[in-house]
């Protein structure tokens, strides 16, 4: 409790300050967390000089991440310096055999030369050509934002990274797909196995508007030039820093299937006291929020009975017939579409909401500028095939990923107040707040906050199945996440309700990835291995490179 010092003078007595002034104030105590300064370890020794990039590297680790506003670490974890190598560079030249070798290192069939299309990615297949024969009888435009499907995805950071697949490559095939929204068909890239446009225009709050679904091929995927070059320049000897840079630049996974479209989520915050005074039940409150949102902003037609109940309650009458104007806050989260139309959807208390047709204009812009809104993943290491020494580099990348993933382990962070979820981002720990808590580190609680004795059903990707499926779970109850046949959960699959949160924390980007479990045939060894008596042992890089790239 804080007592306020008040100066008592003639003004104080003549203006009744004795009744008006606040003489003491009560506030929460111990809500401020102590800053934790970031601490880095010492650099290790310099690595051997890499003969391919003529540099050597030294690395250091994070002893303690910064948290709660503590001093950050600004110095790099990895540093390079030029050097003079004592070995020869062992980058193997691509052997295209009976195919055309592009300047980029890509191999393409000879029939793709001089067809008027940039099949190599660097136009080296279109040089010194006389007459060219067009692949398609007319020009077709690519599928909107088709390259988004070819970006790598950093699963640990939950964000897209650089291009790993070349979705501009059509392979000399004139395959098209028709959409009712466009007058002309779209050209389908060679990497796509299937693509189909969603023809439904039905939209609901908190639901996605899907423009089209896609599925990548499982074999013979064309890599982007920049990713292919990065793989070619990896050394055969394992170097943690050089191999880990692949994940920084291109992510840890790639998209195998998914949907492109847009999302428009509305979140309203009401005072519990206001809702109690309205006379509506929790279910009626939910219906009234949906009713007014759909009629005022999304311009849907709703049944008359719902309208009367939602406009004649005490809360709506207090705000001139508007139930939504009684909310404390309104947050709109928009994904996909043009930035101008997305910004116009923002809504604040005291305003009349988006102008008429703004929502429909945003929906139209989503068709031309969709975002990836639902997806399945596979490890990026699966793409390391059909290049020289593929098995060695693939194994090195898998080893590097184990070390790389440890850098994102939130167990290095201190616990966040009020059951906040810690996230390690670089050298800093951040707190993701639970419902009813807020503040830079989730240290504050809303006035009507109550510690939960149950956990709500988590929000996960559509591809994941929750078992058992319930609306709420009691403390101690567990759930299991599963994927369709042929896929596995890309992370922990079992979670337990503890307090009002799940342990371990459930990542928003958790999804499925292809199941790469291999079954050994009796008496046979896997690629990159050789028979030694009754056992299979790993080949050396030199032995591996004598075999055909896998």
HELIX and SHEET records of a PDB file:
HELIX    1   1 UNK A   10  UNK A   14  1                                   5    
HELIX    2   2 UNK A   17  UNK A   20  1                                   4    
HELIX    3   3 UNK A  110  UNK A  112  5                                   3    
HELIX    4   4 UNK A  124  UNK A  126  5                                   3    
HELIX    5   5 UNK A  146  UNK A  150  5                                   5    
HELIX    6   6 UNK A  225  UNK A  232  1                                   8    
HELIX    7   7 UNK A  240  UNK A  250  1                                  11    
HELIX    8   8 UNK A  272  UNK A  278  1                                   7    
HELIX    9   9 UNK A  282  UNK A  292  1                                  11    
HELIX   10  10 UNK A  293  UNK A  297  3                                   5    
HELIX   11  11 UNK A  304  UNK A  311  1                                   8    
HELIX   12  12 UNK A  314  UNK A  318  1                                   5    
HELIX   13  13 UNK A  324  UNK A  326  5                                   3    
HELIX   14  14 UNK A  339  UNK A  344  1                                   6    
HELIX   15  15 UNK A  358  UNK A  368  1                                  11    
HELIX   16  16 UNK A  380  UNK A  383  5                                   4    
HELIX   17  17 UNK A  390  UNK A  406  1                                  17    
HELIX   18  18 UNK A  410  UNK A  412  5                                   3    
HELIX   19  19 UNK A  417  UNK A  419  5                                   3    
HELIX   20  20 UNK A  541  UNK A  545  1                                   5    
SHEET    1   A 2 UNK A   2  UNK A   3  0                                        
SHEET    2   A 2 UNK A  24  UNK A  25 -1                                        
SHEET    1   B 2 UNK A  39  UNK A  40  0                                        
SHEET    2   B 2 UNK A  62  UNK A  64 -1                                        
SHEET    1   C 2 UNK A  55  UNK A  59  0                                        
SHEET    2   C 2 UNK A  78  UNK A  82 -1                                        
SHEET    1   D 2 UNK A 100  UNK A 101  0                                        
SHEET    2   D 2 UNK A 107  UNK A 108 -1                                        
SHEET    1   E 3 UNK A 141  UNK A 142  0                                        
SHEET    2   E 3 UNK A 186  UNK A 187  1                                        
SHEET    3   E 3 UNK A 176  UNK A 177 -1                                        
SHEET    1   F 5 UNK A 159  UNK A 163  0                                        
SHEET    2   F 5 UNK A 151  UNK A 154 -1                                        
SHEET    3   F 5 UNK A 253  UNK A 269 -1                                        
SHEET    4   F 5 UNK A 208  UNK A 216 -1                                        
SHEET    5   F 5 UNK A 192  UNK A 197 -1                                        
SHEET    1   G 4 UNK A 159  UNK A 163  0                                        
SHEET    2   G 4 UNK A 151  UNK A 154 -1                                        
SHEET    3   G 4 UNK A 253  UNK A 269 -1                                        
SHEET    4   G 4 UNK A 329  UNK A 335 -1                                        
SHEET    1   H 4 UNK A 159  UNK A 163  0                                        
SHEET    2   H 4 UNK A 151  UNK A 154 -1                                        
SHEET    3   H 4 UNK A 253  UNK A 269 -1                                        
SHEET    4   H 4 UNK A 371  UNK A 379 -1                                        
SHEET    1   I 2 UNK A 421  UNK A 425  0                                        
SHEET    2   I 2 UNK A 428  UNK A 432 -1                                        
SHEET    1   J 2 UNK A 437  UNK A 438  0                                        
SHEET    2   J 2 UNK A 444  UNK A 445 -1                                        
SHEET    1   K 2 UNK A 454  UNK A 456  0                                        
SHEET    2   K 2 UNK A 472  UNK A 474 -1                                        
SHEET    1   L 4 UNK A 465  UNK A 467  0                                        
SHEET    2   L 4 UNK A 478  UNK A 482 -1                                        
SHEET    3   L 4 UNK A 494  UNK A 498 -1                                        
SHEET    4   L 4 UNK A 501  UNK A 503 -1                                        
SHEET    1   M 2 UNK A 487  UNK A 489  0                                        
SHEET    2   M 2 UNK A 512  UNK A 514 -1                                        
SHEET    1   N 2 UNK A 529  UNK A 532  0                                        
SHEET    2   N 2 UNK A 535  UNK A 538 -1                                        
END                                                                             
